[in-house]
Amino acid sequence: MARVLIVDDSPTEVHALKGILEKNGHSVLSAGNGEEGIAKAKAELPELILMDVVMPGLNGFQATRALSKDPQTQHIPIIIVTTKDQETDRVWGLRQGAKDYVTKPVDESELVNKMNTALGA
């Protein structure tokens, strides 16, 4: 299955997402903020990135924009996973280059379906 990078500053969220991903056969990398997420994405080139929005320093929208504009990482699909559930947030996230948008608390089947779509599975 896929190598997935989780970018989230909450250890609890990382743990919950990691559990879902590993149960579904994916291997997991994680980063605690936007800057670390960009560095890890460039170093590891995962097949998919799950990106939180609200983080210290570079937020998820900024990190998504940076990754989707970088020739080295622009091919990696990004799914934003956030508590921000306004339609304007969803539209903005997609405009930054995200392939999809999921709100927390994450519904496992919704996340897995959106991941499979983003991965072309």
MOPAC internal coordinates of N, CA, C and O (Angstrom, degrees):
PM7 1SCF
backbone

  N    0.0000 0     0.00 0     0.00 0    0    0    0
  C    1.4531 1     0.00 0     0.00 0    1    0    0
  C    1.5278 1   109.23 1     0.00 0    2    1    0
  O    1.2310 1   120.50 1    14.92 1    3    2    1
  N    1.3230 1   116.66 1  -165.08 1    3    2    1
  C    1.4617 1   121.09 1  -171.16 1    5    3    2
  C    1.5294 1   113.11 1   -89.36 1    6    5    3
  O    1.2310 1   121.95 1   -26.38 1    7    6    5
  N    1.3398 1   113.86 1   153.62 1    7    6    5
  C    1.4692 1   120.08 1   168.03 1    9    7    6
  C    1.5228 1   105.90 1   -91.74 1   10    9    7
  O    1.2310 1   120.61 1   -57.25 1   11   10    9
  N    1.3305 1   116.44 1   122.75 1   11   10    9
  C    1.4538 1   121.68 1  -174.09 1   13   11   10
  C    1.5223 1   109.63 1  -118.93 1   14   13   11
  O    1.2310 1   120.95 1   -48.00 1   15   14   13
  N    1.3334 1   115.78 1   132.00 1   15   14   13
  C    1.4589 1   121.76 1   176.47 1   17   15   14
  C    1.5197 1   108.53 1   -98.99 1   18   17   15
  O    1.2310 1   120.72 1   -57.71 1   19   18   17
  N    1.3393 1   116.23 1   122.29 1   19   18   17
  C    1.4678 1   121.78 1   174.71 1   21   19   18
  C    1.5217 1   107.36 1   -98.75 1   22   21   19
  O    1.2310 1   120.26 1   -56.47 1   23   22   21
  N    1.3293 1   117.11 1   123.53 1   23   22   21
  C    1.4632 1   121.60 1   176.68 1   25   23   22
  C    1.5307 1   106.58 1  -112.88 1   26   25   23
  O    1.2310 1   120.94 1   -74.42 1   27   26   25
  N    1.3384 1   115.80 1   105.58 1   27   26   25
  C    1.4656 1   121.25 1  -176.70 1   29   27   26
  C    1.5182 1   108.51 1  -158.77 1   30   29   27
  O    1.2310 1   120.56 1   -42.66 1   31   30   29
  N    1.3241 1   116.53 1   137.34 1   31   30   29
  C    1.4657 1   120.34 1  -178.41 1   33   31   30
  C    1.5257 1   113.00 1   -85.50 1   34   33   31
  O    1.2310 1   119.98 1   176.06 1   35   34   33
  N    1.3343 1   117.64 1    -3.94 1   35   34   33
  C    1.4613 1   121.13 1  -179.75 1   37   35   34
  C    1.5314 1   110.55 1   -99.39 1   38   37   35
  O    1.2310 1   120.05 1   -66.97 1   39   38   37
  N    1.3496 1   117.52 1   113.03 1   39   38   37
  C    1.4661 1   119.84 1   177.85 1   41   39   38
  C    1.5347 1   112.14 1   -57.11 1   42   41   39
  O    1.2310 1   120.36 1   147.28 1   43   42   41
  N    1.3299 1   116.92 1   -32.72 1   43   42   41
  C    1.4653 1   121.16 1   179.31 1   45   43   42
  C    1.5240 1   110.75 1   -64.78 1   46   45   43
  O    1.2310 1   120.59 1   134.26 1   47   46   45
  N    1.3407 1   116.48 1   -45.74 1   47   46   45
  C    1.4725 1   120.61 1   178.81 1   49   47   46
  C    1.5209 1   111.17 1   -65.33 1   50   49   47
  O    1.2310 1   120.63 1   137.26 1   51   50   49
  N    1.3322 1   116.41 1   -42.74 1   51   50   49
  C    1.4711 1   120.10 1   178.60 1   53   51   50
  C    1.5244 1   109.39 1   -58.58 1   54   53   51
  O    1.2310 1   120.75 1   134.93 1   55   54   53
  N    1.3304 1   116.18 1   -45.07 1   55   54   53
  C    1.4701 1   120.95 1  -179.76 1   57   55   54
  C    1.5312 1   110.87 1   -61.07 1   58   57   55
  O    1.2310 1   120.46 1   134.91 1   59   58   57
  N    1.3386 1   116.73 1   -45.09 1   59   58   57
  C    1.4708 1   120.90 1  -178.74 1   61   59   58
  C    1.5260 1   111.08 1   -64.66 1   62   61   59
  O    1.2310 1   120.48 1   134.03 1   63   62   61
  N    1.3347 1   116.70 1   -45.97 1   63   62   61
  C    1.4719 1   120.25 1   179.63 1   65   63   62
  C    1.5208 1   111.18 1   -65.79 1   66   65   63
  O    1.2310 1   120.77 1   138.89 1   67   66   65
  N    1.3333 1   116.14 1   -41.11 1   67   66   65
  C    1.4623 1   120.87 1   179.80 1   69   67   66
  C    1.5312 1   110.02 1   -59.39 1   70   69   67
  O    1.2310 1   120.68 1   138.77 1   71   70   69
  N    1.3437 1   116.30 1   -41.23 1   71   70   69
  C    1.4626 1   120.68 1   178.43 1   73   71   70
  C    1.5195 1   112.07 1   -60.27 1   74   73   71
  O    1.2310 1   120.72 1   135.33 1   75   74   73
  N    1.3366 1   116.24 1   -44.67 1   75   74   73
  C    1.4682 1   121.01 1   178.84 1   77   75   74
  C    1.5334 1   110.16 1   -62.84 1   78   77   75
  O    1.2310 1   120.92 1   133.30 1   79   78   77
  N    1.3332 1   115.86 1   -46.70 1   79   78   77
  C    1.4710 1   119.90 1  -176.06 1   81   79   78
  C    1.5201 1   111.96 1   -65.90 1   82   81   79
  O    1.2310 1   120.51 1   134.45 1   83   82   81
  N    1.3323 1   116.63 1   -45.55 1   83   82   81
  C    1.4658 1   119.27 1  -178.32 1   85   83   82
  C    1.5221 1   111.32 1   -66.48 1   86   85   83
  O    1.2310 1   120.49 1   143.68 1   87   86   85
  N    1.3328 1   116.67 1   -36.32 1   87   86   85
  C    1.4660 1   120.77 1   177.13 1   89   87   86
  C    1.5301 1   110.50 1   -61.21 1   90   89   87
  O    1.2310 1   120.95 1   150.09 1   91   90   89
  N    1.3379 1   115.78 1   -29.91 1   91   90   89
  C    1.4595 1   121.03 1  -179.49 1   93   91   90
  C    1.5271 1   112.52 1   -96.90 1   94   93   91
  O    1.2310 1   120.51 1  -165.07 1   95   94   93
  N    1.3390 1   116.63 1    14.93 1   95   94   93
  C    1.4560 1   121.21 1   170.87 1   97   95   94
  C    1.5167 1   116.93 1    87.50 1   98   97   95
  O    1.2310 1   119.94 1  -171.33 1   99   98   97
  N    1.3358 1   117.73 1     8.67 1   99   98   97
  C    1.4668 1   120.30 1  -179.54 1  101   99   98
  C    1.5235 1   110.62 1   -91.76 1  102  101   99
  O    1.2310 1   120.55 1   -27.12 1  103  102  101
  N    1.3376 1   116.56 1   152.88 1  103  102  101
  C    1.4608 1   119.55 1   171.24 1  105  103  102
  C    1.5225 1   107.17 1   -97.05 1  106  105  103
  O    1.2310 1   120.62 1   -30.49 1  107  106  105
  N    1.3300 1   116.42 1   149.51 1  107  106  105
  C    1.4560 1   121.50 1  -168.60 1  109  107  106
  C    1.5238 1   112.00 1  -124.21 1  110  109  107
  O    1.2310 1   121.51 1   -45.79 1  111  110  109
  N    1.3304 1   114.72 1   134.21 1  111  110  109
  C    1.4595 1   123.28 1   168.70 1  113  111  110
  C    1.5265 1   104.66 1  -116.11 1  114  113  111
  O    1.2310 1   119.99 1   -23.43 1  115  114  113
  N    1.3361 1   117.63 1   156.57 1  115  114  113
  C    1.4567 1   117.21 1   176.50 1  117  115  114
  C    1.5136 1   110.88 1  -142.03 1  118  117  115
  O    1.2310 1   121.71 1   -23.48 1  119  118  117
  N    1.3347 1   114.33 1   156.52 1  119  118  117
  C    1.4630 1   122.82 1   177.31 1  121  119  118
  C    1.5239 1   107.03 1  -140.58 1  122  121  119
  O    1.2310 1   120.53 1   -36.15 1  123  122  121
  N    1.3384 1   116.60 1   143.85 1  123  122  121
  C    1.4537 1   121.10 1  -173.23 1  125  123  122
  C    1.5105 1   116.19 1   -91.53 1  126  125  123
  O    1.2310 1   119.74 1   175.34 1  127  126  125
  N    1.3412 1   118.10 1    -4.66 1  127  126  125
  C    1.4605 1   120.01 1   177.26 1  129  127  126
  C    1.5322 1   109.25 1  -160.56 1  130  129  127
  O    1.2310 1   121.03 1    -4.23 1  131  130  129
  N    1.3301 1   115.64 1   175.77 1  131  130  129
  C    1.4624 1   120.56 1  -175.64 1  133  131  130
  C    1.5140 1   114.18 1   -62.33 1  134  133  131
  O    1.2310 1   120.44 1   135.94 1  135  134  133
  N    1.3545 1   116.76 1   -44.06 1  135  134  133
  C    1.4608 1   119.79 1  -179.67 1  137  135  134
  C    1.5277 1   110.97 1   -62.11 1  138  137  135
  O    1.2310 1   121.04 1   133.71 1  139  138  137
  N    1.3308 1   115.61 1   -46.29 1  139  138  137
  C    1.4614 1   120.25 1   179.39 1  141  139  138
  C    1.5308 1   110.19 1   -64.31 1  142  141  139
  O    1.2310 1   120.65 1   142.99 1  143  142  141
  N    1.3236 1   116.36 1   -37.01 1  143  142  141
  C    1.4654 1   120.82 1   178.70 1  145  143  142
  C    1.5155 1   112.32 1   -61.72 1  146  145  143
  O    1.2310 1   120.64 1   136.60 1  147  146  145
  N    1.3361 1   116.37 1   -43.40 1  147  146  145
  C    1.4659 1   120.51 1   178.61 1  149  147  146
  C    1.5298 1   110.30 1   -64.45 1  150  149  147
  O    1.2310 1   120.66 1   134.27 1  151  150  149
  N    1.3335 1   116.34 1   -45.73 1  151  150  149
  C    1.4744 1   120.40 1  -179.46 1  153  151  150
  C    1.5292 1   110.66 1   -61.36 1  154  153  151
  O    1.2310 1   120.72 1   136.12 1  155  154  153
  N    1.3498 1   116.24 1   -43.88 1  155  154  153
  C    1.4596 1   119.77 1  -178.04 1  157  155  154
  C    1.5288 1   110.69 1   -69.28 1  158  157  155
  O    1.2310 1   120.18 1   142.40 1  159  158  157
  N    1.3294 1   117.27 1   -37.60 1  159  158  157
  C    1.4735 1   120.37 1   178.12 1  161  159  158
  C    1.5246 1   110.24 1   -61.52 1  162  161  159
  O    1.2310 1   120.10 1   138.58 1  163  162  161
  N    1.3379 1   117.41 1   -41.42 1  163  162  161
  C    1.4673 1   120.95 1   179.98 1  165  163  162
  C    1.5250 1   111.40 1   -69.68 1  166  165  163
  O    1.2310 1   120.59 1   143.34 1  167  166  165
  N    1.3308 1   116.47 1   -36.66 1  167  166  165
  C    1.4690 1   120.55 1  -177.50 1  169  167  166
  C    1.5306 1   111.77 1   -76.21 1  170  169  167
  O    1.2310 1   120.60 1   140.15 1  171  170  169
  N    1.3404 1   116.46 1   -39.85 1  171  170  169
  C    1.4725 1   120.72 1  -171.73 1  173  171  170
  C    1.5255 1   114.45 1  -101.29 1  174  173  171
  O    1.2310 1   120.01 1   158.31 1  175  174  173
  N    1.3433 1   117.59 1   -21.69 1  175  174  173
  C    1.4615 1   122.94 1  -176.17 1  177  175  174
  C    1.5365 1   112.41 1    45.28 1  178  177  175
  O    1.2310 1   120.43 1  -115.63 1  179  178  177
  N    1.3311 1   116.79 1    64.37 1  179  178  177
  C    1.4746 1   119.95 1   178.65 1  181  179  178
  C    1.5291 1   110.93 1   -67.41 1  182  181  179
  O    1.2310 1   120.55 1   -15.10 1  183  182  181
  N    1.3271 1   116.56 1   164.90 1  183  182  181
  C    1.4699 1   120.16 1   178.97 1  185  183  182
  C    1.5252 1   112.20 1   -78.42 1  186  185  183
  O    1.2310 1   120.53 1   159.44 1  187  186  185
  N    1.3574 1   116.60 1   -20.56 1  187  186  185
  C    1.4657 1   121.18 1  -175.93 1  189  187  186
  C    1.5210 1   108.57 1  -155.59 1  190  189  187
  O    1.2310 1   120.62 1   -31.34 1  191  190  189
  N    1.3436 1   116.42 1   148.66 1  191  190  189
  C    1.4624 1   121.23 1   176.14 1  193  191  190
  C    1.5216 1   109.21 1  -124.85 1  194  193  191
  O    1.2310 1   120.81 1   -48.13 1  195  194  193
  N    1.3400 1   116.06 1   131.87 1  195  194  193
  C    1.4654 1   122.11 1   171.01 1  197  195  194
  C    1.5240 1   106.05 1  -103.76 1  198  197  195
  O    1.2310 1   120.04 1   -61.47 1  199  198  197
  N    1.3308 1   117.53 1   118.53 1  199  198  197
  C    1.4565 1   123.18 1  -169.85 1  201  199  198
  C    1.5223 1   112.10 1  -117.12 1  202  201  199
  O    1.2310 1   120.63 1   -59.76 1  203  202  201
  N    1.3386 1   116.41 1   120.24 1  203  202  201
  C    1.4613 1   121.06 1   170.59 1  205  203  202
  C    1.5288 1   107.36 1   -73.67 1  206  205  203
  O    1.2310 1   120.06 1   -17.31 1  207  206  205
  N    1.3379 1   117.49 1   162.69 1  207  206  205
  C    1.4612 1   120.23 1   178.26 1  209  207  206
  C    1.5257 1   111.10 1  -101.62 1  210  209  207
  O    1.2310 1   120.50 1   127.23 1  211  210  209
  N    1.3391 1   116.64 1   -52.77 1  211  210  209
  C    1.4594 1   120.49 1  -172.98 1  213  211  210
  C    1.5298 1   109.79 1   -84.37 1  214  213  211
  O    1.2310 1   121.18 1   -77.90 1  215  214  213
  N    1.3489 1   115.36 1   102.10 1  215  214  213
  C    1.4651 1   121.86 1   179.70 1  217  215  214
  C    1.5271 1   107.79 1  -143.04 1  218  217  215
  O    1.2310 1   120.37 1   -25.35 1  219  218  217
  N    1.3335 1   116.90 1   154.65 1  219  218  217
  C    1.4686 1   118.93 1   176.35 1  221  219  218
  C    1.5293 1   110.85 1   -67.32 1  222  221  219
  O    1.2310 1   120.51 1   -28.38 1  223  222  221
  N    1.3285 1   116.62 1   151.62 1  223  222  221
  C    1.4620 1   120.20 1  -179.17 1  225  223  222
  C    1.5136 1   110.21 1    74.20 1  226  225  223
  O    1.2310 1   120.99 1    51.25 1  227  226  225
  N    1.3096 1   115.70 1  -128.75 1  227  226  225
  C    1.4641 1   121.44 1   179.67 1  229  227  226
  C    1.5258 1   108.96 1   -70.45 1  230  229  227
  O    1.2310 1   120.00 1   -58.28 1  231  230  229
  N    1.3375 1   117.60 1   121.72 1  231  230  229
  C    1.4706 1   118.01 1   179.57 1  233  231  230
  C    1.5308 1   110.58 1   -82.46 1  234  233  231
  O    1.2310 1   121.17 1    -6.73 1  235  234  233
  N    1.3202 1   115.37 1   173.27 1  235  234  233
  C    1.4656 1   120.49 1  -175.02 1  237  235  234
  C    1.5158 1   114.14 1   -63.83 1  238  237  235
  O    1.2310 1   120.19 1   146.07 1  239  238  237
  N    1.3457 1   117.24 1   -33.93 1  239  238  237
  C    1.4616 1   119.51 1   176.93 1  241  239  238
  C    1.5276 1   110.03 1   -64.51 1  242  241  239
  O    1.2310 1   120.44 1   136.41 1  243  242  241
  N    1.3427 1   116.76 1   -43.59 1  243  242  241
  C    1.4709 1   121.11 1  -179.94 1  245  243  242
  C    1.5318 1   110.82 1   -65.49 1  246  245  243
  O    1.2310 1   120.73 1   136.14 1  247  246  245
  N    1.3292 1   116.21 1   -43.86 1  247  246  245
  C    1.4664 1   120.39 1  -179.77 1  249  247  246
  C    1.5347 1   110.59 1   -64.81 1  250  249  247
  O    1.2310 1   120.60 1   139.53 1  251  250  249
  N    1.3394 1   116.46 1   -40.47 1  251  250  249
  C    1.4676 1   120.80 1   178.49 1  253  251  250
  C    1.5251 1   110.10 1   -62.00 1  254  253  251
  O    1.2310 1   120.62 1   135.06 1  255  254  253
  N    1.3231 1   116.42 1   -44.94 1  255  254  253
  C    1.4669 1   121.13 1   179.34 1  257  255  254
  C    1.5328 1   110.31 1   -60.53 1  258  257  255
  O    1.2310 1   120.51 1   134.72 1  259  258  257
  N    1.3365 1   116.64 1   -45.28 1  259  258  257
  C    1.4672 1   120.86 1  -179.10 1  261  259  258
  C    1.5318 1   110.95 1   -61.84 1  262  261  259
  O    1.2310 1   120.59 1   134.75 1  263  262  261
  N    1.3433 1   116.47 1   -45.25 1  263  262  261
  C    1.4690 1   120.28 1  -178.49 1  265  263  262
  C    1.5254 1   111.84 1   -68.03 1  266  265  263
  O    1.2310 1   120.28 1   141.69 1  267  266  265
  N    1.3369 1   117.06 1   -38.31 1  267  266  265
  C    1.4674 1   119.28 1  -176.35 1  269  267  266
  C    1.5229 1   112.09 1   -76.94 1  270  269  267
  O    1.2310 1   119.86 1   164.68 1  271  270  269
  N    1.3316 1   117.88 1   -15.32 1  271  270  269
  C    1.4673 1   120.71 1   176.79 1  273  271  270
  C    1.5364 1   112.46 1   -96.57 1  274  273  271
  O    1.2310 1   119.89 1   167.07 1  275  274  273
  N    1.3197 1   117.81 1   -12.93 1  275  274  273
  C    1.4618 1   121.79 1  -177.08 1  277  275  274
  C    1.5328 1   109.58 1   -85.22 1  278  277  275
  O    1.2310 1   120.01 1   -56.93 1  279  278  277
  N    1.3462 1   117.59 1   123.07 1  279  278  277
  C    1.4720 1   119.89 1  -179.11 1  281  279  278
  C    1.5305 1   113.62 1   -55.24 1  282  281  279
  O    1.2310 1   120.37 1   151.27 1  283  282  281
  N    1.3375 1   116.91 1   -28.73 1  283  282  281
  C    1.4592 1   121.17 1  -178.11 1  285  283  282
  C    1.5385 1   111.92 1   -72.81 1  286  285  283
  O    1.2310 1   120.21 1   151.81 1  287  286  285
  N    1.3468 1   117.21 1   -28.19 1  287  286  285
  C    1.4671 1   120.21 1  -173.31 1  289  287  286
  C    1.5288 1   113.90 1  -124.05 1  290  289  287
  O    1.2310 1   119.61 1   179.13 1  291  290  289
  N    1.3164 1   118.35 1    -0.87 1  291  290  289
  C    1.4728 1   119.64 1  -173.32 1  293  291  290
  C    1.5305 1   113.50 1   -66.55 1  294  293  291
  O    1.2310 1   119.96 1   162.79 1  295  294  293
  N    1.3317 1   117.68 1   -17.21 1  295  294  293
  C    1.4675 1   120.62 1   179.09 1  297  295  294
  C    1.5359 1   112.54 1   -80.86 1  298  297  295
  O    1.2310 1   119.98 1   168.54 1  299  298  297
  N    1.3355 1   117.64 1   -11.46 1  299  298  297
  C    1.4705 1   120.93 1  -176.10 1  301  299  298
  C    1.5344 1   109.55 1   -83.33 1  302  301  299
  O    1.2310 1   119.91 1   -60.19 1  303  302  301
  N    1.3370 1   117.77 1   119.81 1  303  302  301
  C    1.4610 1   118.26 1   178.32 1  305  303  302
  C    1.5338 1   110.76 1   -68.74 1  306  305  303
  O    1.2310 1   121.23 1   -39.68 1  307  306  305
  N    1.3390 1   115.24 1   140.32 1  307  306  305
  C    1.4579 1   121.87 1   178.98 1  309  307  306
  C    1.5223 1   108.04 1  -118.97 1  310  309  307
  O    1.2310 1   121.05 1   -50.15 1  311  310  309
  N    1.3392 1   115.59 1   129.85 1  311  310  309
  C    1.4591 1   121.18 1   172.07 1  313  311  310
  C    1.5250 1   106.69 1  -111.92 1  314  313  311
  O    1.2310 1   120.80 1   -57.35 1  315  314  313
  N    1.3236 1   116.07 1   122.65 1  315  314  313
  C    1.4586 1   119.70 1   177.13 1  317  315  314
  C    1.5259 1   108.05 1   -79.43 1  318  317  315
  O    1.2310 1   121.43 1   -48.77 1  319  318  317
  N    1.3445 1   114.88 1   131.23 1  319  318  317
  C    1.4727 1   121.81 1   179.40 1  321  319  318
  C    1.5255 1   105.81 1  -124.44 1  322  321  319
  O    1.2310 1   120.22 1   -71.51 1  323  322  321
  N    1.3371 1   117.18 1   108.49 1  323  322  321
  C    1.4560 1   120.17 1  -170.00 1  325  323  322
  C    1.5232 1   113.09 1  -149.11 1  326  325  323
  O    1.2310 1   121.22 1   -15.84 1  327  326  325
  N    1.3144 1   115.27 1   164.16 1  327  326  325
  C    1.4713 1   120.94 1   173.30 1  329  327  326
  C    1.5265 1   110.36 1   -83.21 1  330  329  327
  O    1.2310 1   119.99 1   167.08 1  331  330  329
  N    1.3221 1   117.62 1   -12.92 1  331  330  329
  C    1.4704 1   121.29 1  -178.59 1  333  331  330
  C    1.5265 1   108.83 1   -73.36 1  334  333  331
  O    1.2310 1   120.74 1   -72.67 1  335  334  333
  N    1.3372 1   116.19 1   107.33 1  335  334  333
  C    1.4651 1   119.66 1  -171.11 1  337  335  334
  C    1.5321 1   113.55 1  -111.43 1  338  337  335
  O    1.2310 1   120.04 1  -163.21 1  339  338  337
  N    1.3318 1   117.53 1    16.79 1  339  338  337
  C    1.4663 1   119.93 1   177.01 1  341  339  338
  C    1.5297 1   109.88 1   -79.57 1  342  341  339
  O    1.2310 1   120.71 1   -33.20 1  343  342  341
  N    1.3169 1   116.25 1   146.80 1  343  342  341
  C    1.4638 1   120.92 1   178.93 1  345  343  342
  C    1.5320 1   110.99 1   -59.48 1  346  345  343
  O    1.2310 1   120.46 1   143.30 1  347  346  345
  N    1.3445 1   116.72 1   -36.70 1  347  346  345
  C    1.4725 1   119.90 1   179.55 1  349  347  346
  C    1.5284 1   110.71 1   -62.84 1  350  349  347
  O    1.2310 1   120.10 1   142.69 1  351  350  349
  N    1.3457 1   117.41 1   -37.31 1  351  350  349
  C    1.4658 1   120.94 1   177.58 1  353  351  350
  C    1.5256 1   110.32 1   -64.75 1  354  353  351
  O    1.2310 1   120.97 1   136.65 1  355  354  353
  N    1.3344 1   115.74 1   -43.35 1  355  354  353
  C    1.4685 1   120.83 1  -179.31 1  357  355  354
  C    1.5309 1   109.90 1   -61.63 1  358  357  355
  O    1.2310 1   120.62 1   131.95 1  359  358  357
  N    1.3328 1   116.43 1   -48.05 1  359  358  357
  C    1.4643 1   121.08 1  -179.72 1  361  359  358
  C    1.5275 1   110.22 1   -61.82 1  362  361  359
  O    1.2310 1   120.36 1   136.36 1  363  362  361
  N    1.3396 1   116.91 1   -43.64 1  363  362  361
  C    1.4676 1   120.85 1  -179.58 1  365  363  362
  C    1.5324 1   110.28 1   -63.20 1  366  365  363
  O    1.2310 1   120.53 1   136.20 1  367  366  365
  N    1.3339 1   116.59 1   -43.80 1  367  366  365
  C    1.4661 1   120.31 1   179.06 1  369  367  366
  C    1.5172 1   112.21 1   -58.91 1  370  369  367
  O    1.2310 1   120.53 1   136.89 1  371  370  369
  N    1.3227 1   116.59 1   -43.11 1  371  370  369
  C    1.4611 1   120.91 1   179.48 1  373  371  370
  C    1.5267 1   110.38 1   -67.93 1  374  373  371
  O    1.2310 1   120.52 1   145.46 1  375  374  373
  N    1.3387 1   116.62 1   -34.54 1  375  374  373
  C    1.4710 1   119.78 1   177.89 1  377  375  374
  C    1.5286 1   111.74 1   -68.82 1  378  377  375
  O    1.2310 1   119.97 1   156.97 1  379  378  377
  N    1.3234 1   117.65 1   -23.03 1  379  378  377
  C    1.4718 1   120.73 1   178.52 1  381  379  378
  C    1.5263 1   111.32 1   -79.57 1  382  381  379
  O    1.2310 1   120.43 1   170.47 1  383  382  381
  N    1.3337 1   116.79 1    -9.53 1  383  382  381
  C    1.4563 1   119.75 1   177.23 1  385  383  382
  C    1.5156 1   114.35 1   119.73 1  386  385  383
  O    1.2310 1   119.99 1   179.27 1  387  386  385
  N    1.3402 1   117.62 1    -0.73 1  387  386  385
  C    1.4713 1   119.54 1   178.22 1  389  387  386
  C    1.5252 1   109.91 1   -68.43 1  390  389  387
  O    1.2310 1   120.83 1   -33.22 1  391  390  389
  N    1.3385 1   116.02 1   146.78 1  391  390  389
  C    1.4646 1   121.11 1   178.84 1  393  391  390
  C    1.5301 1   111.41 1   -85.49 1  394  393  391
  O    1.2310 1   120.90 1   154.05 1  395  394  393
  N    1.3478 1   115.89 1   -25.95 1  395  394  393
  C    1.4567 1   119.02 1  -178.74 1  397  395  394
  C    1.5175 1   109.09 1  -158.51 1  398  397  395
  O    1.2310 1   120.92 1    -3.58 1  399  398  397
  N    1.3366 1   115.85 1   176.42 1  399  398  397
  C    1.4613 1   121.90 1  -171.42 1  401  399  398
  C    1.5260 1   107.86 1  -146.97 1  402  401  399
  O    1.2310 1   120.44 1   -54.26 1  403  402  401
  N    1.3249 1   116.76 1   125.74 1  403  402  401
  C    1.4682 1   121.83 1  -179.92 1  405  403  402
  C    1.5213 1   107.55 1  -128.25 1  406  405  403
  O    1.2310 1   120.79 1   -43.04 1  407  406  405
  N    1.3423 1   116.10 1   136.96 1  407  406  405
  C    1.4639 1   118.19 1   178.64 1  409  407  406
  C    1.5239 1   110.89 1   -98.61 1  410  409  407
  O    1.2310 1   121.34 1   -31.36 1  411  410  409
  N    1.3348 1   115.04 1   148.64 1  411  410  409
  C    1.4621 1   122.83 1   176.36 1  413  411  410
  C    1.5215 1   107.91 1   -86.69 1  414  413  411
  O    1.2310 1   119.32 1   -29.94 1  415  414  413
  N    1.3324 1   118.91 1   150.06 1  415  414  413
  C    1.4628 1   125.27 1    -3.90 1  417  415  414
  C    1.5328 1   111.01 1   -67.07 1  418  417  415
  O    1.2310 1   121.29 1   -40.77 1  419  418  417
  N    1.3168 1   115.14 1   139.23 1  419  418  417
  C    1.4605 1   121.91 1  -173.21 1  421  419  418
  C    1.5218 1   111.12 1   -72.50 1  422  421  419
  O    1.2310 1   121.38 1   -47.04 1  423  422  421
  N    1.3259 1   114.96 1   132.96 1  423  422  421
  C    1.4591 1   121.40 1   171.00 1  425  423  422
  C    1.5272 1   106.41 1   -88.17 1  426  425  423
  O    1.2310 1   120.76 1   -60.62 1  427  426  425
  N    1.3326 1   116.16 1   119.38 1  427  426  425
  C    1.4686 1   120.61 1  -172.69 1  429  427  426
  C    1.5218 1   113.04 1   -56.09 1  430  429  427
  O    1.2310 1   120.02 1   132.08 1  431  430  429
  N    1.3419 1   117.56 1   -47.92 1  431  430  429
  C    1.4676 1   118.90 1  -176.48 1  433  431  430
  C    1.5257 1   110.88 1   -66.91 1  434  433  431
  O    1.2310 1   119.83 1   144.00 1  435  434  433
  N    1.3418 1   117.93 1   -36.00 1  435  434  433
  C    1.4671 1   120.75 1   177.43 1  437  435  434
  C    1.5284 1   110.04 1   -63.69 1  438  437  435
  O    1.2310 1   120.65 1   133.95 1  439  438  437
  N    1.3334 1   116.37 1   -46.05 1  439  438  437
  C    1.4697 1   120.64 1  -179.67 1  441  439  438
  C    1.5242 1   110.78 1   -62.12 1  442  441  439
  O    1.2310 1   120.05 1   132.43 1  443  442  441
  N    1.3278 1   117.51 1   -47.57 1  443  442  441
  C    1.4666 1   121.46 1  -178.76 1  445  443  442
  C    1.5320 1   110.20 1   -61.35 1  446  445  443
  O    1.2310 1   120.05 1   137.47 1  447  446  445
  N    1.3333 1   117.51 1   -42.53 1  447  446  445
  C    1.4715 1   120.73 1   178.27 1  449  447  446
  C    1.5194 1   111.50 1   -61.78 1  450  449  447
  O    1.2310 1   120.55 1   135.29 1  451  450  449
  N    1.3421 1   116.55 1   -44.71 1  451  450  449
  C    1.4672 1   119.83 1  -179.06 1  453  451  450
  C    1.5228 1   110.99 1   -68.53 1  454  453  451
  O    1.2310 1   120.40 1   144.71 1  455  454  453
  N    1.3336 1   116.85 1   -35.29 1  455  454  453
  C    1.4632 1   120.09 1   176.08 1  457  455  454
  C    1.5249 1   110.46 1   -64.54 1  458  457  455
  O    1.2310 1   120.26 1   134.51 1  459  458  457
  N    1.3271 1   117.11 1   -45.49 1  459  458  457
  C    1.4672 1   121.07 1  -179.89 1  461  459  458
  C    1.5222 1   110.42 1   -60.58 1  462  461  459
  O    1.2310 1   120.56 1   139.31 1  463  462  461
  N    1.3367 1   116.53 1   -40.69 1  463  462  461
  C    1.4661 1   120.30 1   177.97 1  465  463  462
  C    1.5252 1   110.43 1   -63.51 1  466  465  463
  O    1.2310 1   120.64 1   133.06 1  467  466  465
  N    1.3450 1   116.37 1   -46.94 1  467  466  465
  C    1.4663 1   120.75 1  -178.44 1  469  467  466
  C    1.5341 1   111.40 1   -64.04 1  470  469  467
  O    1.2310 1   120.80 1   146.56 1  471  470  469
  N    1.3259 1   116.07 1   -33.44 1  471  470  469
  C    1.4633 1   121.09 1  -179.45 1  473  471  470
  C    1.5292 1   112.46 1   -84.44 1  474  473  471
  O    1.2310 1   120.97 1   174.40 1  475  474  473
  N    1.3348 1   115.75 1    -5.60 1  475  474  473
  C    1.4537 1   119.80 1  -179.45 1  477  475  474
  C    1.5237 1   112.56 1    72.36 1  478  477  475
  O    1.2310 1   121.02 1  -153.72 1  479  478  477
  N    1.3494 1   115.66 1    26.28 1  479  478  477
  C    1.4805 1   120.00 1  -177.83 1  481  479  478
  C    1.5154 1   110.79 1   -85.24 1  482  481  479
  O    1.2310 1   120.10 1   180.00 1  483  482  481

